[in-house]
Amino acid sequence: MTSWQLVRLIAGSFILLSLALGIPGSPIFVSPWILAFTAFVGVNLLQSALTKWCLMETIMRKLGARAGA
């Protein structure tokens, strides 16, 4: 997988997991404050779209993921 594919995979996983942990009707509910993490991931996705720079992609490249096209 390329670095941008990994970023999307990780971001999507983080969002789904934080929703499962933060919504009161969920069987694995912990706290509604976990939804702040969902907002954090969303803000970072928005920031990366506007600036064309993503910290997670930089980290993935340093860990050995190949750059995407």
N, CA, C and O atoms as CSV, one atom per row, in Angstrom:
chain,resi,resn,atom,element,x,y,z
A,1,MET,N,N,0.846,-1.187,0.000
A,1,MET,CA,C,0.000,0.000,0.000
A,1,MET,C,C,0.886,1.242,0.000
A,1,MET,O,O,1.991,1.240,0.542
A,2,THR,N,N,0.383,2.281,-0.610
A,2,THR,CA,C,1.124,3.537,-0.613
A,2,THR,C,C,0.791,4.332,0.645
A,2,THR,O,O,-0.158,4.014,1.361
A,3,SER,N,N,1.585,5.371,0.903
A,3,SER,CA,C,1.415,6.152,2.127
A,3,SER,C,C,0.035,6.815,2.193
A,3,SER,O,O,-0.559,6.879,3.270
A,4,TRP,N,N,-0.480,7.304,1.077
A,4,TRP,CA,C,-1.786,7.973,1.128
A,4,TRP,C,C,-2.910,6.966,1.352
A,4,TRP,O,O,-3.927,7.302,1.959
A,5,GLN,N,N,-2.740,5.733,0.869
A,5,GLN,CA,C,-3.740,4.702,1.131
A,5,GLN,C,C,-3.728,4.313,2.608
A,5,GLN,O,O,-4.783,4.090,3.202
A,6,LEU,N,N,-2.544,4.232,3.196
A,6,LEU,CA,C,-2.437,3.918,4.616
A,6,LEU,C,C,-3.054,5.010,5.481
A,6,LEU,O,O,-3.698,4.717,6.488
A,7,VAL,N,N,-2.860,6.265,5.092
A,7,VAL,CA,C,-3.447,7.378,5.840
A,7,VAL,C,C,-4.960,7.260,5.845
A,7,VAL,O,O,-5.585,7.431,6.892
A,8,ARG,N,N,-5.552,6.978,4.720
A,8,ARG,CA,C,-7.005,6.848,4.644
A,8,ARG,C,C,-7.504,5.636,5.436
A,8,ARG,O,O,-8.551,5.700,6.081
A,9,LEU,N,N,-6.757,4.544,5.384
A,9,LEU,CA,C,-7.114,3.356,6.144
A,9,LEU,C,C,-7.068,3.632,7.649
A,9,LEU,O,O,-7.984,3.253,8.379
A,10,ILE,N,N,-6.023,4.280,8.101
A,10,ILE,CA,C,-5.874,4.585,9.523
A,10,ILE,C,C,-6.924,5.602,9.964
A,10,ILE,O,O,-7.549,5.429,11.010
A,11,ALA,N,N,-7.124,6.653,9.184
A,11,ALA,CA,C,-8.116,7.681,9.544
A,11,ALA,C,C,-9.520,7.073,9.623
A,11,ALA,O,O,-10.258,7.341,10.571
A,12,GLY,N,N,-9.884,6.270,8.650
A,12,GLY,CA,C,-11.198,5.622,8.672
A,12,GLY,C,C,-11.363,4.698,9.863
A,12,GLY,O,O,-12.426,4.662,10.482
A,13,SER,N,N,-10.318,3.951,10.187
A,13,SER,CA,C,-10.364,3.055,11.348
A,13,SER,C,C,-10.504,3.840,12.646
A,13,SER,O,O,-11.293,3.471,13.517
A,14,PHE,N,N,-9.737,4.926,12.776
A,14,PHE,CA,C,-9.821,5.774,13.968
A,14,PHE,C,C,-11.218,6.364,14.129
A,14,PHE,O,O,-11.759,6.396,15.234
A,15,ILE,N,N,-11.797,6.828,13.035
A,15,ILE,CA,C,-13.131,7.426,13.104
A,15,ILE,C,C,-14.175,6.390,13.526
A,15,ILE,O,O,-14.989,6.655,14.410
A,16,LEU,N,N,-14.153,5.219,12.900
A,16,LEU,CA,C,-15.130,4.184,13.250
A,16,LEU,C,C,-14.958,3.704,14.689
A,16,LEU,O,O,-15.946,3.495,15.393
A,17,LEU,N,N,-13.719,3.528,15.128
A,17,LEU,CA,C,-13.474,3.083,16.494
A,17,LEU,C,C,-13.906,4.136,17.512
A,17,LEU,O,O,-14.526,3.804,18.523
A,18,SER,N,N,-13.582,5.405,17.250
A,18,SER,CA,C,-13.959,6.450,18.204
A,18,SER,C,C,-15.474,6.657,18.232
A,18,SER,O,O,-16.024,6.997,19.280
A,19,LEU,N,N,-16.152,6.459,17.113
A,19,LEU,CA,C,-17.612,6.514,17.126
A,19,LEU,C,C,-18.193,5.377,17.950
A,19,LEU,O,O,-19.133,5.576,18.720
A,20,ALA,N,N,-17.630,4.182,17.786
A,20,ALA,CA,C,-18.119,3.038,18.560
A,20,ALA,C,C,-17.896,3.238,20.053
A,20,ALA,O,O,-18.712,2.795,20.862
A,21,LEU,N,N,-16.814,3.892,20.427
A,21,LEU,CA,C,-16.512,4.125,21.836
A,21,LEU,C,C,-17.222,5.339,22.411
A,21,LEU,O,O,-17.347,5.463,23.629
A,22,GLY,N,N,-17.692,6.242,21.543
A,22,GLY,CA,C,-18.249,7.506,22.020
A,22,GLY,C,C,-19.746,7.673,21.928
A,22,GLY,O,O,-20.287,8.625,22.491
A,23,ILE,N,N,-20.443,6.774,21.232
A,23,ILE,CA,C,-21.891,6.889,21.097
A,23,ILE,C,C,-22.564,6.056,22.188
A,23,ILE,O,O,-22.303,4.858,22.295
A,24,PRO,N,N,-23.431,6.677,23.000
A,24,PRO,CA,C,-24.030,5.973,24.146
A,24,PRO,C,C,-24.752,4.672,23.811
A,24,PRO,O,O,-24.803,3.792,24.670
A,25,GLY,N,N,-25.304,4.498,22.634
A,25,GLY,CA,C,-26.016,3.277,22.288
A,25,GLY,C,C,-25.114,2.110,21.926
A,25,GLY,O,O,-25.588,0.988,21.750
A,26,SER,N,N,-23.824,2.366,21.815
A,26,SER,CA,C,-22.885,1.326,21.416
A,26,SER,C,C,-22.618,0.342,22.561
A,26,SER,O,O,-22.561,0.743,23.723
A,27,PRO,N,N,-22.454,-0.937,22.235
A,27,PRO,CA,C,-22.157,-1.909,23.299
A,27,PRO,C,C,-20.771,-1.725,23.918
A,27,PRO,O,O,-20.511,-2.244,25.004
A,28,ILE,N,N,-19.880,-0.998,23.248
A,28,ILE,CA,C,-18.546,-0.761,23.809
A,28,ILE,C,C,-18.353,0.707,24.194
A,28,ILE,O,O,-17.230,1.211,24.199
A,29,PHE,N,N,-19.460,1.389,24.518
A,29,PHE,CA,C,-19.424,2.797,24.904
A,29,PHE,C,C,-18.502,3.006,26.102
A,29,PHE,O,O,-18.522,2.241,27.066
A,30,VAL,N,N,-17.688,4.071,26.016
A,30,VAL,CA,C,-16.801,4.447,27.113
A,30,VAL,C,C,-17.171,5.822,27.637
A,30,VAL,O,O,-17.494,5.981,28.814
A,31,SER,N,N,-17.123,6.826,26.747
A,31,SER,CA,C,-17.401,8.202,27.145
A,31,SER,C,C,-17.734,9.021,25.904
A,31,SER,O,O,-17.160,8.789,24.840
A,32,PRO,N,N,-18.659,9.981,26.030
A,32,PRO,CA,C,-18.932,10.841,24.867
A,32,PRO,C,C,-17.744,11.748,24.524
A,32,PRO,O,O,-17.674,12.285,23.419
A,33,TRP,N,N,-16.823,11.917,25.456
A,33,TRP,CA,C,-15.645,12.744,25.185
A,33,TRP,C,C,-14.723,12.127,24.139
A,33,TRP,O,O,-13.885,12.827,23.570
A,34,ILE,N,N,-14.859,10.854,23.881
A,34,ILE,CA,C,-14.044,10.209,22.849
A,34,ILE,C,C,-14.398,10.756,21.471
A,34,ILE,O,O,-13.596,10.668,20.541
A,35,LEU,N,N,-15.599,11.321,21.336
A,35,LEU,CA,C,-15.984,11.923,20.054
A,35,LEU,C,C,-15.097,13.110,19.700
A,35,LEU,O,O,-15.034,13.503,18.536
A,36,ALA,N,N,-14.411,13.685,20.683
A,36,ALA,CA,C,-13.451,14.755,20.399
A,36,ALA,C,C,-12.327,14.223,19.512
A,36,ALA,O,O,-11.787,14.959,18.686
A,37,PHE,N,N,-11.971,12.946,19.680
A,37,PHE,CA,C,-10.949,12.335,18.832
A,37,PHE,C,C,-11.440,12.239,17.388
A,37,PHE,O,O,-10.665,12.435,16.451
A,38,THR,N,N,-12.719,11.940,17.212
A,38,THR,CA,C,-13.309,11.914,15.873
A,38,THR,C,C,-13.173,13.280,15.218
A,38,THR,O,O,-12.804,13.381,14.048
A,39,ALA,N,N,-13.475,14.339,15.980
A,39,ALA,CA,C,-13.340,15.698,15.463
A,39,ALA,C,C,-11.881,16.010,15.131
A,39,ALA,O,O,-11.603,16.661,14.124
A,40,PHE,N,N,-10.954,15.554,15.962
A,40,PHE,CA,C,-9.528,15.777,15.718
A,40,PHE,C,C,-9.087,15.151,14.401
A,40,PHE,O,O,-8.373,15.779,13.620
A,41,VAL,N,N,-9.507,13.926,14.156
A,41,VAL,CA,C,-9.160,13.250,12.904
A,41,VAL,C,C,-9.770,14.001,11.714
A,41,VAL,O,O,-9.110,14.192,10.692
A,42,GLY,N,N,-11.028,14.422,11.852
A,42,GLY,CA,C,-11.681,15.171,10.774
A,42,GLY,C,C,-10.988,16.488,10.473
A,42,GLY,O,O,-10.821,16.849,9.308
A,43,VAL,N,N,-10.586,17.204,11.503
A,43,VAL,CA,C,-9.867,18.479,11.316
A,43,VAL,C,C,-8.533,18.233,10.626
A,43,VAL,O,O,-8.131,19.016,9.766
A,44,ASN,N,N,-7.846,17.164,10.988
A,44,ASN,CA,C,-6.573,16.860,10.335
A,44,ASN,C,C,-6.757,16.485,8.875
A,44,ASN,O,O,-5.929,16.844,8.036
A,45,LEU,N,N,-7.831,15.767,8.557
A,45,LEU,CA,C,-8.111,15.457,7.152
A,45,LEU,C,C,-8.405,16.730,6.355
A,45,LEU,O,O,-7.942,16.889,5.226
A,46,LEU,N,N,-9.178,17.626,6.957
A,46,LEU,CA,C,-9.478,18.908,6.304
A,46,LEU,C,C,-8.201,19.726,6.111
A,46,LEU,O,O,-7.972,20.282,5.036
A,47,GLN,N,N,-7.377,19.798,7.147
A,47,GLN,CA,C,-6.124,20.544,7.061
A,47,GLN,C,C,-5.231,19.975,5.963
A,47,GLN,O,O,-4.631,20.733,5.201
A,48,SER,N,N,-5.138,18.656,5.876
A,48,SER,CA,C,-4.261,18.072,4.865
A,48,SER,C,C,-4.785,18.311,3.450
A,48,SER,O,O,-3.999,18.418,2.509
A,49,ALA,N,N,-6.090,18.393,3.296
A,49,ALA,CA,C,-6.659,18.687,1.975
A,49,ALA,C,C,-6.361,20.122,1.554
A,49,ALA,O,O,-6.131,20.391,0.375
A,50,LEU,N,N,-6.366,21.040,2.513
A,50,LEU,CA,C,-6.148,22.449,2.185
A,50,LEU,C,C,-4.672,22.802,2.029
A,50,LEU,O,O,-4.324,23.658,1.215
A,51,THR,N,N,-3.803,22.152,2.799
A,51,THR,CA,C,-2.382,22.506,2.762
A,51,THR,C,C,-1.544,21.554,1.924
A,51,THR,O,O,-0.385,21.842,1.624
A,52,LYS,N,N,-2.125,20.419,1.544
A,52,LYS,CA,C,-1.419,19.380,0.790
A,52,LYS,C,C,-0.240,18.805,1.569
A,52,LYS,O,O,0.742,18.359,0.975
A,53,TRP,N,N,-0.336,18.815,2.909
A,53,TRP,CA,C,0.665,18.223,3.781
A,53,TRP,C,C,-0.051,17.472,4.893
A,53,TRP,O,O,-0.983,17.994,5.505
A,54,CYS,N,N,0.387,16.251,5.151
A,54,CYS,CA,C,-0.248,15.428,6.169
A,54,CYS,C,C,0.833,14.800,7.046
A,54,CYS,O,O,1.719,14.102,6.553
A,55,LEU,N,N,0.750,15.055,8.345
A,55,LEU,CA,C,1.732,14.522,9.277
A,55,LEU,C,C,1.728,12.997,9.264
A,55,LEU,O,O,2.792,12.378,9.281
A,56,MET,N,N,0.556,12.388,9.233
A,56,MET,CA,C,0.481,10.922,9.232
A,56,MET,C,C,1.152,10.341,7.993
A,56,MET,O,O,1.798,9.296,8.075
A,57,GLU,N,N,1.010,10.996,6.858
A,57,GLU,CA,C,1.662,10.499,5.642
A,57,GLU,C,C,3.172,10.609,5.770
A,57,GLU,O,O,3.897,9.720,5.324
A,58,THR,N,N,3.651,11.682,6.370
A,58,THR,CA,C,5.087,11.840,6.615
A,58,THR,C,C,5.597,10.721,7.518
A,58,THR,O,O,6.658,10.148,7.272
A,59,ILE,N,N,4.835,10.418,8.561
A,59,ILE,CA,C,5.212,9.337,9.473
A,59,ILE,C,C,5.229,7.999,8.739
A,59,ILE,O,O,6.150,7.203,8.924
A,60,MET,N,N,4.215,7.744,7.907
A,60,MET,CA,C,4.149,6.485,7.175
A,60,MET,C,C,5.349,6.333,6.239
A,60,MET,O,O,5.904,5.242,6.111
A,61,ARG,N,N,5.748,7.426,5.586
A,61,ARG,CA,C,6.904,7.371,4.685
A,61,ARG,C,C,8.177,7.075,5.468
A,61,ARG,O,O,9.023,6.311,5.003
A,62,LYS,N,N,8.327,7.669,6.650
A,62,LYS,CA,C,9.518,7.401,7.468
A,62,LYS,C,C,9.547,5.975,7.976
A,62,LYS,O,O,10.617,5.431,8.249
A,63,LEU,N,N,8.367,5.359,8.106
A,63,LEU,CA,C,8.280,3.972,8.538
A,63,LEU,C,C,8.463,2.994,7.373
A,63,LEU,O,O,8.456,1.780,7.574
A,64,GLY,N,N,8.625,3.520,6.163
A,64,GLY,CA,C,8.940,2.664,5.028
A,64,GLY,C,C,7.867,2.521,3.971
A,64,GLY,O,O,8.078,1.811,2.988
A,65,ALA,N,N,6.728,3.165,4.132
A,65,ALA,CA,C,5.690,3.091,3.093
A,65,ALA,C,C,6.153,3.870,1.867
A,65,ALA,O,O,6.785,4.920,1.985
A,66,ARG,N,N,5.834,3.351,0.709
A,66,ARG,CA,C,6.256,4.056,-0.504
A,66,ARG,C,C,5.283,5.211,-0.787
A,66,ARG,O,O,4.102,5.154,-0.444
A,67,ALA,N,N,5.814,6.242,-1.414
A,67,ALA,CA,C,5.019,7.413,-1.744
A,67,ALA,C,C,3.987,7.056,-2.806
A,67,ALA,O,O,4.246,6.245,-3.695
A,68,GLY,N,N,2.808,7.677,-2.701
A,68,GLY,CA,C,1.760,7.435,-3.679
A,68,GLY,C,C,1.927,8.297,-4.902
A,68,GLY,O,O,2.714,9.243,-4.904
A,69,ALA,N,N,1.188,7.973,-5.946
A,69,ALA,CA,C,1.259,8.724,-7.198
A,69,ALA,C,C,0.383,9.937,-7.143
A,69,ALA,O,O,0.316,10.694,-8.112
